[in-house]
């Protein structure tokens, strides 16, 4: 894991972008993939060891559309790669001593760069080479770039105009027996265009016809005979394999032979002319939907010799990948293996890659998930087994919440319409690694907020007017015990009665339907017997209970890890924006988007009956965050109207219809903030609370030192700190759960609009020096690259890594860059 100044990343959750070329597996074993504006560095591992996202790289200001490692012709590990982005630029990167740096930025396109391709071209001196890079854009141009030996400067040498068309994929190689570069372009005119470098520029030498729809993927490889093979795929659901060979005079054809139609072209190589023939070698049919990617198995290098295994991998929107190989006897290409999903809820694969040794394959899907398979030899019959991989949200993450009973797992909600649960995979003798262990909610609307009611119950709200309550099923509890080694014996005793086994989503429904043990046998038998009714013909129950001992696959997450929905809470007039629950789990507060005071009211819900028990009014615009004090006696709210309000619970004998009454608030005169207040938090001892605003200010508030109430809206409260200017909009804030140093300072994490997280220590003693900057986590090392939406310190009690937790605190964060992160913060920083 990456580390910087006493801070290291414990976990990064990041999905793959929805682009066919956003993933590349290098010979160094590292997988790079675009995730939002970032490039994630993922190290997968087979066997008992597990992989993880090591770090993320930030350079571009818009989505990363393509990533390509630059292969070395001698089979050595790759150390350079090229990245393309929707910000109209591409970048060349280098990995040196496990650190990544930008070598050059390629600018010139007038629209998003969609494809990048690169290769090292040998010169007459075998020990020297120059770098050829090609980029394509939706501006209907292909740009050809060069970097000379010993230089980091990349210059554009040629721009090819595609007219009304544009390239959908690019592939580079060298012609057989030469070092002359050849470029294959798959276009949206159903053809493959071949370009060869002659002199200082490329010229088109052939157009290959055959596909009946857009050509989505092209890739070169050289076989052991020295011929060049080109695989192409497209939206016509077919794969074509073309062979480019050097012609040696006129070929003699006997009467019994069938002459295959071929295309020929000539090039000038040195002082002589050479002719090449392009012939269609095979047409591969097997997929039932658009084919987005083809990838040749990497060559094997032994003692300086090169061997090319003729294995071709293809990925399709039919939710499968096929491994193709030619029959050793007849030479006919056959589908040897097929992996993927039959049925289910995924939307197909956009791209695929072989591992460097050919023993693993990976695909990335339409919803950002990575699907990994490892080659296994079982009872002399080769097969592919699904492997554990990483994943995450594929849109902005709006809120996070720790397990309140001890931080054993972390929940997050996102604009991608899912709620995800992350927990560590613990095994004897191995370091725990965090993975997605559940997807409790898959919804039809973007989800904006959540709150944990208890360890196994949460409430969430999204772009609808309804709050939804979810309870953990039995199967989740069992798998949490198996994978995360969480002791659930007490929980099982308390929850054993009338708890469903799992949940599923009915057809055209938004609610997770609870499934009990008696119903599961009916659901399992429904597909074995002849259906006699409409409900049997279209069963709503796809859930199948399973006992896991390792993190689930994407297919399992989609269908078998939902939590039953137990309540719907109606009362708000607009989209839900924030929700909070007290530590005792007895009361939930919620608020929705509002442009008038009548809609900006805070509603209170009793968790025992889920009835509305309170209606608190103060704000005139959307309440952006709600926080109960740790004792549960106080409720703090902050709003777009630039003010905060504090409510105190009434004694039982004074509760005359309202549980809380307002005891302090700010108005235009007393408010320190001049812009939206985005975040707030209570100190662990409830003595202070903090507010963070778009006006760049962070302020700690508390009771007046003499506890004397003052006239006006602030009551007995006032600003207890100097105003901290963090330099840009503050979007999130959270107090650390313990005092630091000499037990007189509080530590606060503050998130900014740029993605930076800063840690400050604050001393209640006051004075100009009450704020001390401890460390900064920004995009240059470990941080987010877009606005931080929520920060949450992990609870310090109850979790199993108690010995490790004496060395560091853990901070979770989420943001608009699609990532969820957990940082290990050394206690030395905050002391």
N, C-alpha and C positions, 0 to 999 in steps of 0.2 A: 504494500500500500504506500501511496505517496505521503510524505511527511514534510512539514515546513514549520520551523520555529516553534516546536513544542505542540504542534497540531498535526494530526494525521487523519487520513480518511479511514474510517472503519467500514463504510459501506456506501456505494453509489448505485442507485437504481436509475437506469436509463434505457428507454426503448429505441429501436432502430427506426429511422425515418422511412416514410412511405415513398421510397424511390428505388428502382431496380438495381442501381449501382452504388448504393450507400454502404456496402459492406465489402471488406477485402481481408483475406487470410494470408499472411505473409509467411515466408520460409523461416522466419525467426520464431514462429509459433504464436505471434500476436494477431488478434483480430481487431481491425479498426472498423468502426461503423459510425455513421452520422446519427446524432441524436439532437434534434432541434438545431441550434446554431453551433453545437459542439461536435467534436470527434471523440468518441469513447474508445479507450484503450482497454481491450478485454483479453484476458489470458485464460483460455479454457484449459482444463486438465482432465485427464481420463483416470479411471480407477478410483481409489479412495480419496485422492486429493480432489478438491473442488476448485473451480475457477471463479474469477471475480473481475469487476471493472476496476482497473488499477488507478486510472485518473481520466480526466477529460481535458481536451485541448481546445482552447478558444482563440480564434482569429477572425472569424467571419461574423458579419452583423445580420445575416439572414440564414435560412435553413441550409444545412449541408446537403447537397444533392448527390454527390458521388465521392468515393474514396478509392484510390488504387495504390497498392504497394508497387514499386518499380522492381521487377524481378531481375536478378543477376543471372547471366547466361551460364555461369559455372556452377550454379546451384547453391552458392553461398547465401547466408541469411540476408534478407532485405534490410536496408537501413534508411531508405528514402521512400517517400510516398507523396502523392499529389491529391489535393482536395478541391472540389468544385462546389460553388455555393450559389444560392438564389440572389446574393448581393452583387452579381455580375462579375465576380472575380474568381480566380483559382489561386491556390497557394502550394508551394513546394516545401516539404518538411524534411528534416533529417533527424534520425535518432542516433544519439551519440552518448555513450556511457549511461544508458538507460534514461537519458533526458531528451526531450523533444524541443526542437527549435525551428522557426520559420526561416527557410533559406531565401525564398523570393516570393513575391506576390505578383500574379499575372493579371493585368488589367487591360481591357480593350473591348470586351463584349459590351453590347448595349442592353442586354437582357440576361436573365438567369443562365448560368453555366450548368448544363445538365449532364455532360459526360466529360471525363478526363481520362487520358491514356498516355502512357509514357514507356520508354524503353531506352536501354543503353546500347548505342551503336558502336561496334568496334571499328577501329581505324586500321590502316596498313600495319601499324605497330600493334601487335596483339595485346600489349600491356596497357594500351591507351584506348579511351572511348570518349564519345560525346553523348549528351543526353538529348533525346527527341521527345517533345511533349506535344500532345494534340488536345484541344478543347473544343467542345461544341456547345452551342447555345440556342435558345429559342428565338434568337434574333436572325436565324437562318444562315448562320455562318459557321465555318469550321476554321479555327486558327491553329497554325503550326508554329511551334516555338522551339528554340534551340538553346542549349547551354554547352559551351565549349569546355574541353578538358581543363581542369584546374581553376575554373571560374564558377562563381555562384550567380552571375548575372544571366538572366533568362531574357531573350529577345524574340519578338514575333517576326518570323521570316516570311510568312505567307498567310493570306486570308482567302478562303474559298467560299464563294457565295452560293448558297443552295437554291436561290430563287424563291419560289413559293413553298419549297419543302424545307425540312430540317432533319438532321441526323438523329437517329434514336439509339445508336450504339457505334462505337469505334473499336478497332482492333489493330495492333501494330505487330509486325514481325519483319524478318529479312528474307529475301528470295533465296531459294536453294542455291548452294555453292557460292553465294555472294554475301556482301554486307550491305546490299542495297535495301533500304527500308520500303516496305509495302504497307499500305493503309487500306483497311476494309471499312466501309461506311454502310451501315444499315439505315435506309431512309424510309420515309413514310410514303414513298412511291412504289412500294412492294419490291424494290430491287436492292441489290448489293452493288455498291460502286467501289471498284478497285483503283487505287492511286499508287503510283510508284515514283520515288524520288529520282529525278533526272537532273543532273547539274545541281543548282541551288534551290530547285522548286519541285513540287509534286505535280504530276500530270495524270489525268485519268486514262487508264489503259483498257479497262473492260467493265461491262455492266452485266451482272448475273441475274437472269430472270428465272422465276420458278415459284416463289412465294406468291400467294394470292391476297395477302393483306400486309399490313405494316410489318417490317422486319424489326423485331424487338431486341435481338441479341446476336452478336458475332464474336467469335474468338478463334485465334490461330493456335496451332501446335505443329511441331515437326515430328514426323514418324521416324522409325529407326532406319528406313531406307533413304532418308534425306529429302523426302517430299514434304510439301507444306499442306497441312489440312486446315480447312476453315469450316467451322460449325456455325450454322445460322438457325435462328428460330423466329417465330412470328405469331401474329394473331390468327393465322390460318390453322393453328394447332399442329403444325408439322415442323420437324427439324430436318435440315438438309446438311449433308457433309460434302464439301467440295475438296478436290485434290488439285494442287498446283504443282506441276512437274516441269523439269527442264527437258526441252525437246532436243533429241540428237538426230537430226536429219529427218527424212520421211519415214513414217512407220508403215510397215507392210501388213496388210490385212488379208487373211485368207477368206475364201468364200463361206466357210462355216462360222466365221466370227461376226459378231454384231458390232458395228462401229458406233460407239457412244458419241453423241454430239458434244463437241468441245469448243471452247473459245481459245484463241491464241493471241498473244501479244509479244512484242519484242522490246528489249531495252538495250541501252548502250552501257556496257560495263567495261570500264577502262578503254582500251583501244579496239574492242570487238563488240559485236552485236550478239545477244543471246535471246532465244525464243522460249516462251513458256506456254504450256497448255493448261487450261482450267476445265476440269471435267466434273460432273455431278457423280459423286461416289455412292451416295445412299440417301434415301428419304425415310425418315423414321416417324412412324405414326403410333401413338399410344396415349397421348394426352387428350382430354376432352374439353379443354378450354385454352385460352390464350397462354402461350409459353413466353415467359418474361426473361428467362436467363438460361444460358448454357455455359458449362465450365469443364475444361479438360483436366484430367488428373495430372498433377505436376510430374515432371520428369524425375527419374531416380538417378543420382550420381554416385558412382562407386569407383574409387581409385582413378579419378579423372575421366572415366568413361560415362557416357550418358545413355540411359534407356528410357524410352517413352512408353508407358503403359497406355494402350488405347482404350481408355475408359472415359465416357462422356456423361456428365451429370446435367439434368435439365429440371427446371422448376416451373410450375404452371399454376394458374389460377384455379385449376381443378383440385387444389389442396394436396397435390402429390409431387414428389420428386422421383424421377426414374434414372437408374444407372444403366447406361447402354454400353455394350461391348460387341466387337465383331466375333462371329463364330470362328474358332481356329481352323476348322476344316473348309467351310464354304466361304468364309469372309463376309457372310451376311450379318448385318448389325441386328442384335437382339436386345430386348429389355431384360437385364439380368435380375434386377431388384427394383422394387417400388416401395417407397416409404411415404408416410403422410397420414392423412386422416380421411376416413370414410364417414361422411355426414358431418355432424358437429356444427359449431357456430363460427369457425374461422372463415376468412374470405380469400384464402389462397395464398400462394407464395409469389414474391416479387423477384427473388434472386437466390442464388445458391453458390456454394464454394466447397472445394475439397480442402482437407487439411494437407500440410506439406507432405506427410507420409502416405496419404491416401486412405488412412484407416478411420477417418471421421469425415462427416459431411454436415454442413449447416445451411439452413435456409432462413430467410427473414420474411415475415408475413405482412399482410395489408394493415394489421392492427399493431404493428411495431414489435411483435414477439419474435424471439429467436428460437429456432427448432434445431436441436443437435442430435445426431445419431453417431454411435460408435460401432465399428465392425467387430462382430463377435463370432467365434468359431465354436459352435455348440454341436457336440456329437457328430463331428466331421461334416456338419452342414452349416455353411456360412450364413450369417444373418446380420441384420442391423438392429441395434438396441437403442432406444431413446436415452439421451443423456441429460444430466442436470445442466441447465444454462441460466443465464441472467435475463432480466427483462425489466419492464417498468411502464410508466404512463407514456402515452404518445401525444399528450397535450399538457397545457399548463396545470401544475399541481397547486390546489388552492388552500388545502388545510391538512394538518397532521395531528395525531393524538397518540400518546403512549398508553400502554396498558396501565391503568391506575393502580393495580395491585403490586407493581414492582417493575414495570418497564420490560416485561418479557417479550413483548412484540410491539410493533408500530403500525398504526393504520394511517392511510392517506386517501384523499379524495381529489378528483381531477375533473377538468373540463372534457376529458375523454370518456366521461360517463361511467366510470368505474370507481369502486372502493377497493383498495388492495391492502393486504396484510403481510407484513415482513417480519421475519423472525430468524434467529441464528440456527444453523444446522450444526448440532453438537455431536461429535463422535469421540470415542475414547482415543486419547493420544494425539488428536489433531486439533488445530486451531479452529474455533467456530467461524463460519462464514454466513453472512446474512443472505436470505433468499426470499422470494415471494412464496408464502405458504398457503395463501388463500385469496380469493377474490369474492368477498361476501356479497357485493352488490354490483350487478351489471344492469345499467339503467338506460332509459330512453332520453334522459335530459342530462345536461351538464350538472355536476355535483359541486357545490360551492363550500360546504361546511360540514363538520361532524363534531361530535362530542362523545366521549366514553361515559356511559352511565355506570357500568361495572366492568369487571374484567371480560365478561362474555356478553355484553350488551352495549350497543351504540345507537345513536340517533344521527341521521344525516338529512341535509336539505339541499335542494338544487333549484334549477330554473323552472320550478313549478311551485304551487302554493301549499305544498304538502310536506310535512316532516314525516320521516319514516323511521320506525324502530325495528332493529334486528337483534335476534338472539342467536348465540352460537349453538350449532347442533352437536349431537353426540359424536358423530364421525370426526368433526373438527377437533374436539377435545382429545380424542384418542390419537390422532395424527400429530397434534401439538406435543403430546407426551412422547411419542416415538421419535419425532424429528428434533424438536427443541429441548427435549429432556425436562419439560415443565411438570412439576408435581401437580396432578389434577385430582388426587384422591379425595380431598376435601370438597372440591368443586363438583365432582361426580355425585357425592352423597347429597349435596344440596340441590342438584339439578336432575336427579335421576328420574323423577316422576314427570311423566307427560312431556318429555323433551323429544323433539323430532330427530330422526336419524340424519336428515339432510334437507335439501330444498331444490326446487327447479323452477323455471320460469314458464308458465303456460303460454301457449301460442297466442301471439298478439297482446300479451300481458306486460305490465310493468312491475307487478308485485311478485316477490319470491314466495312460492307456495311450499308450505311445510310438508314433508313426506315422513311418514311413520313406518315402522318395520312391517306392519301388515300390508301397507300399500306397495312396498318395494317388490314383493313377490308377484303381485298382480302386474306391476309395470314390467318385470322381467319376463313374465309369461306372455305378455301381450304380443311380442314379436315372434313367438314360437307357435301360437295357435292361430287358426283362421279367425280373423276379426268378425265378430257377430254384431257389433254396434259401432256407431260413429265414434264414440269415445275410445273404443279399442282400436279402431282403424287409424285414428290419429291420436296416439297416446301423448299426454302432456308431460310425462315423467321420464326424462332422459337420465336422471341421476342414478348412479350405481355406487353404493358404498364400497370403499376400498381401504385397506390398511397400508399406510405409507411408512417407510423407514428412511426416506430421502425426500428432498423437495419435489413437488409435483411438476409434471410437464405442462405446457401451455394448454393442451387439450383437456387435461384433468382440471386445471384451474378454471376453465370456461364452464365445465359442466358439473363438476363434483364438489366444488368448494363454496357454493352459495350458502348464505345464512338465511333462515326463514324470516320473513317479515311478519312481525307480530302486531304492529299498530300503525295507523295513519293518523296524523294530527292535523286537523283543519282549523283555520282561524285567520291565517294571513291573507292579505289581498294581493300580494305580488311575490316575485321570486324570492326564495329564502336566501339570506346573505350570511348570517352568523348564528351560531348556536353554542351554548355552554351548559355544563352540568356541574353541580356542586360536588365536593369531594365525598360527601356522604351518599351520593347517588340517589337522592330523594327528590331533587328539583331540577328541572331543565328550563333554561331561558332561551328565547329565540327572537329573531328580528328579520324583517324582509326589506327589500329595496323600497325606497320611499322618496317622494318629492314633496309630500305634505306631512304635517305633524300627525294627522289622524292615522296615517299608514306607518309612521315611524315608531309606533308603540312597541314595547317589549312584552311578549306574552310569556307567562309562567305556567309550567305543566307539572303536575304531581305524578311521579313515576310509578306510584303504587296503583293508581287508577287510570293514569294518562288523561286526566281531565284538566282543562284549563282552570288555573286557580289564581291567576293574577294578570293585571293589565297595567303596565307602567308607562306613563307618558312623560316625556321631557324634550326629546329631540324633534327637529323639524325636517331633517333629511335622514338618509339611510344610516342606521347604526352599523358600524364597520367591524366592531368586535365587542364581545361580552366576556367578562371574567368574574367568577365567584372568588371570594377570598377563601383561603384554605380552611378556615373555620366554618364557612358557609353562611356567615351572618351578614356579609356585605356583597353587593353586586355592583360592578363597575361597568359602565358603557361609554364608548367613544363613537364619534359620528362624523359624517361628512359635513355637518354644520359647524365643525371646528371647535366643538365643545365636548366636555365629558360630564357624566352625572354619576353620583354615588347613592346607592339605595341601601338602607339597613333593614334587616328583618325585625319585625315588631315582636315584642314578647307575646306569648300565647294569650295572656289575659287581655291584650290590647288589640288583637287581630280582629278588626271589625270589617271583614270582607276583603281586606287587602293584606297580604303577607309582608310586603315591604313598603317603606316610605322613603321618599327622597330626603337626604340630609345635607347634600352639598352638590353644587353644580357650577359650571362656569358660563358666563355670558360674554357678550362682545367686549365688555369693559374688563372683566377679570381673566379672560382666556389669554394665556401666553401665546397660543398657537394662532396662526393666521391662515392656515390651509387645512385640508382634510387631516384628521387624526386617524392614522391607519391601524395603530396597535396599542395595546396596553398590557400590563402584567402586574401581579402582586408579588411582593417579597415573600420569602418562605415563612416569615414570622408575622405577616399581615400588618406590619408597622408602616409600610410604604407601598405606593403604587406608582407606576411610571407610564407616561404617554409618549408616543412617537408619531411625528407628523410629516406631511409632505413639505412643510416649510423648513425642513432640515433640522428641526429642534427636537430634543429629547429632554423631558423634565420629570424629576421625581417629586411626588407630592406626599404629604403626610399631615398628621395633626400638628397644630401649633405647639411649639416647645412648652408653652405655659398651659396648654390645653384649654385656653380661654376661648369661648366662642366669639366670633366677630359678627358684626352686623353685615348683612348682605348674603349673597348666594353661596359663598364658600364655607360658611359656618365655622366649624372648628378646624378646617383644613386650609392648607396653604402650600405653595411651592417650597420644598425643602432643599432643593439643589439649585445651583446656578444653571442657566440654560445652556445645554450642550449643543453646539452646532456641529453636526457630523458631515457637513460639506455637500450633501445632496439629500434628496427625499428619503426619509426613514419610513420603511414599509412594514417592519415587524420588530418586536422587542420581547425579551423574556428574561426574568430574574433567574439567576442560578439558584438551585435548591439548598445551598448551604452558604454560610458566611466564610469568608476567605481571609488569609493572612492572620493578622492578630485578632481575628474574630470581631473586627469592627468595620469591615468593608464588605460591600455587596458587589457581586459580579453580575453584569448585564451583557447579554448578546443583543446586538442591534443589526438588523438587516436593512440594506439599502436598495434603491431602485436599480442600480447598476449590477446587482448581484453580490456585492461585497458584504461580508459579515465582519463587524468589529466587536471586540470584547473590551469592555471598560470596567474598571473598578470604581465604585463610588463610596465616598466616606460621609456618613451623616454629620460628622463634625462641622461640615460646612467650610466656607472660605472659597477663595478662587481656585484652590488646588483640590477641590473635592472630586474631580473627575481625573482618572488616570488611564490612558490607552495601554492595554496589555498586548494585544496582537491584532493583526488584520488578516482576514482570509478573503482573498480576491481572486479574480479569474486567472491571474498569472500563475497561481499555484493550485489551490484546491477548491476554489469557490464557484459559485454560480456565475452565469454570464448575463442573466436577465434578472428582473426584480425578484427579491426574496419575498414570499407571501406569508410564511409562518416560520417561527422558531420555537423549539420546545426542548428543554433540558430533560434528560431521562431521570426518572425518580431514582433516588440514591439507595432505597431500601428494597429488599425482597428479591433482587435478581441474583442469578447464580454465580456471576463472575465477581464475587465480593472482593476477592484478593486483588484482581486487576483494577477494580473500581477504586481501590485506595490510591492508585497511581494517577488516575485521570477521571474527569467528568465527561459525560457524553452529551452532545448537542445534536439534535435532528433539525434539518431545515428542508424547505421545499420552495419551488419557485416557478416562474414562467418559462424557464428553460427545460421543462419536462422532468427534471431530476428530483429525486429524494436522496438526501445525504445524511450520514451520521458521522460526526467528527469526534475523535478522541482528543480532549483538551487536557493537557498535562496540568496537574495541580500546581506545578511550579509556576505556571503562567499567572494564575489567579491568586497567588499567595504573596 
